[in-house]
C-alpha cells in the first residue's frame, strides 16, 4: 500500500511540473512605433515571435529615441504579475524605459499595453566607432509570474525555499532515526512542489532583441518646396551616394519620390531640381537624375503645372 501511495505522489509531482511549463498562453499580439525623434531612423519594422520581439534602428545624436507600444495577451486562466526583479537593461550609452497602462497585473483572458522606449543618452566615445558606426546589440527581458500560484516578491520565494529545505532535512532525519522511508519520501516530494512551481513559472519572459546603430559625421541635404523655399526637410546620406541608392535606403525615412529629368512644366509629375549660383546672382537650374551624386545643398521639389509659352 505504501508503494502504491508513493507512486501516486510521484505521478502528481510529474504532471504538476509539466502543466506549469505547458500553460504558455502568453503572446505579443501587436507592436507599433508610438513615438520617434526627428533624427531617428527605423532600419527594419519590428517583428514578433511569441513573447519576443526584435527592433532595428539608427540614432545620430544624443537624446534620439524611439518608443514602442506593445500589446500583450494573456489567454490563460491565471492572472500574471509583471515582476519588478528584472527590467530592460541598457548600457552607458543606450537606456531603456519600461511603462505599462494601469497596475502591473495582466488579468486572465485579457490584454495589456506596455511601452518600451530606447534612448541614446550618452555620446559614444570616438574610439568605439568603426567607419563612423557603433553597433549596440543585446537581449533584454522582463519576467511575468503567475499571480495565483507564485508569490509576488523575491522575499516570499526565499522563505518558501528555506521552509522546504527545513522539511526535507526533517524527512532525512526521520529516515536515519526511524527508517520510515516511505513517509519521509512523501513529505519531501509534496513540499518540493512549491519551489518547482516557482522556478518553472519563470519561463514567462518578455524579450527584446535590440539592434541599435549609432552613426556620426553623416552629411545632410535639404529638399525644399519649389514654391515656398523656406519649407525644407533635412535628410542624411552617405558620401558618394546617388539618388537612386538613396531613394531605397533607410535615410529616405518618409519615402520621398520623384521622376527624373522632369521640370516645373511637366504637368502632374513630381520633379526635383537643383539651382547653382551664377555671376550676377542669377541661377542655373539643373533637373536631378537618379544617377546624380547627392551633395550637401538645397534641392527643390514640386508638382509640374501647365506652363504657357511666352
SVG drawing of the C-alpha trace seen along z (x, -y; Angstrom):
<svg xmlns="http://www.w3.org/2000/svg" viewBox="-11 -91 51 93">
<polyline fill="none" stroke="black" stroke-width="0.4" points="0.0,0.0 2.8,-2.4 4.5,-1.7 1.2,-2.5 0.8,-5.7 4.4,-6.7 3.8,-6.0 0.7,-8.2 2.6,-11.1 5.3,-10.8 2.8,-10.9 1.1,-14.0 4.6,-15.6 5.5,-15.0 2.2,-16.2 2.2,-19.3 5.6,-20.2 4.6,-19.6 1.4,-21.6 3.2,-24.7 5.5,-24.6 2.7,-23.8 0.5,-26.7 2.3,-29.1 -0.6,-31.1 1.0,-34.5 1.9,-36.3 2.6,-39.7 -0.4,-40.4 0.7,-43.8 3.7,-46.1 4.0,-49.5 6.0,-52.7 4.3,-55.0 6.7,-58.0 10.1,-58.7 12.5,-61.6 13.2,-63.6 16.7,-62.2 15.9,-58.5 15.7,-56.1 13.9,-52.8 16.1,-50.2 13.5,-47.5 10.0,-47.2 9.7,-45.4 9.0,-41.7 7.3,-39.4 7.9,-35.8 5.7,-34.6 6.9,-36.6 10.0,-38.0 10.2,-41.0 13.1,-42.4 13.9,-46.1 16.4,-47.6 17.0,-51.4 19.7,-54.1 20.5,-57.0 22.6,-60.0 22.6,-62.4 22.3,-62.3 18.6,-62.3 17.5,-60.5 14.8,-58.0 12.2,-55.5 9.1,-54.4 7.3,-51.1 3.8,-50.3 3.3,-46.6 0.1,-44.7 0.4,-41.5 -2.4,-39.0 -2.9,-36.5 -5.2,-33.8 -4.6,-31.5 -6.9,-31.1 -4.4,-32.7 -3.6,-36.3 0.0,-37.3 2.0,-39.9 4.8,-41.7 7.8,-41.2 9.9,-44.1 13.1,-42.0 14.2,-42.3 13.7,-45.2 15.0,-46.0 18.7,-47.0 20.8,-49.1 24.4,-50.3 26.2,-53.6 25.0,-54.9 21.6,-53.4 18.9,-53.2 15.5,-51.5 12.5,-52.8 9.5,-50.5 6.0,-51.5 2.5,-50.0 -1.1,-51.0 -2.6,-50.7 -1.5,-48.2 1.3,-45.6 -1.2,-42.7 -2.1,-41.0 -5.6,-39.6 -6.6,-36.2 -8.1,-36.2 -7.2,-39.9 -4.8,-42.2 -2.4,-44.9 -0.5,-47.7 3.2,-48.0 5.6,-50.7 9.4,-50.4 11.5,-53.5 15.1,-53.2 17.1,-56.5 20.6,-57.5 21.6,-59.1 25.4,-59.5 27.7,-60.2 29.7,-57.2 33.5,-57.6 35.2,-58.2 37.4,-55.2 34.3,-52.9 33.3,-53.8 34.2,-51.7 33.9,-53.6 31.8,-56.1 29.4,-53.4 28.8,-52.0 26.7,-48.8 24.8,-48.1 23.2,-44.6 21.6,-43.0 18.8,-41.0 16.7,-42.3 13.9,-40.6 11.1,-41.2 9.6,-38.4 5.9,-37.5 4.9,-35.5 1.7,-33.5 -0.2,-35.6 -2.2,-32.7 0.5,-30.1 3.6,-32.2 4.5,-34.6 4.7,-38.2 8.1,-39.0 11.6,-37.5 11.4,-37.6 8.5,-35.1 10.4,-32.8 13.3,-32.7 11.0,-32.0 9.4,-29.1 12.8,-27.7 14.0,-27.8 10.9,-26.1 11.2,-23.4 14.8,-22.8 14.0,-22.5 11.2,-20.0 13.5,-18.0 16.1,-17.9 13.4,-16.8 12.5,-13.9 16.1,-12.8 16.4,-12.9 13.3,-10.7 14.7,-8.2 18.0,-8.0 16.5,-7.7 13.3,-5.7 13.7,-4.2 10.3,-5.4 11.5,-5.9 8.1,-5.9 6.7,-8.5 9.7,-10.8 9.7,-10.5 6.1,-11.6 6.8,-14.6 9.8,-15.6 8.0,-15.3 4.9,-17.2 6.8,-20.1 9.0,-20.2 6.0,-21.0 6.1,-24.7 9.7,-25.6 9.4,-23.6 6.4,-25.6 8.2,-28.8 11.1,-28.1 9.0,-26.7 6.9,-29.8 10.0,-31.9 9.7,-30.6 7.3,-33.5 9.8,-36.2 9.1,-39.2 12.3,-39.5 13.5,-42.3 16.2,-41.6 17.7,-45.1 20.0,-46.1 20.7,-49.8 23.2,-51.5 24.7,-54.9 26.3,-56.9 28.3,-60.0 29.5,-62.7 26.8,-61.8 26.3,-64.6 22.9,-66.1 21.0,-67.8 17.6,-69.6 14.7,-69.1 12.6,-72.3 9.3,-73.4 9.7,-74.9 7.0,-77.4 8.0,-78.1 11.8,-77.9 11.9,-78.1 9.8,-74.9 12.5,-72.3 13.0,-68.7 16.5,-67.6 17.8,-64.2 21.1,-62.3 23.1,-60.4 26.5,-58.7 29.3,-60.3 29.2,-59.2 25.6,-58.0 23.4,-58.6 19.8,-59.5 18.9,-56.1 20.7,-54.5 19.3,-57.0 15.6,-56.5 15.6,-52.9 17.9,-53.4 17.0,-53.9 18.0,-57.6 14.8,-58.2 12.7,-57.8 9.5,-59.3 9.7,-57.5 10.2,-60.7 10.0,-60.0 10.3,-62.0 10.5,-61.4 13.9,-62.2 14.5,-64.8 11.1,-66.4 10.6,-70.2 8.1,-72.5 6.2,-72.5 5.8,-68.7 2.1,-68.6 1.3,-66.3 4.8,-65.0 6.8,-65.3 10.2,-66.9 13.4,-67.5 15.9,-70.3 19.0,-72.0 20.0,-75.6 23.6,-76.6 24.6,-80.2 26.0,-82.2 27.6,-85.5 25.2,-88.4 23.2,-86.5 21.5,-84.5 20.9,-80.8 21.1,-77.9 18.6,-75.1 19.5,-71.5 17.0,-68.7 18.1,-65.9 18.8,-62.4 18.7,-59.2 22.5,-58.6 23.4,-62.1 25.5,-62.0 23.9,-63.8 25.6,-66.9 25.1,-68.9 22.9,-71.6 19.3,-72.6 17.2,-70.8 13.7,-71.9 10.6,-69.8 7.1,-70.3 4.3,-69.1 4.6,-70.3 1.9,-72.6 0.9,-73.6 3.3,-76.3 2.4,-78.9 4.9,-79.8 5.9,-83.5"/>
</svg>
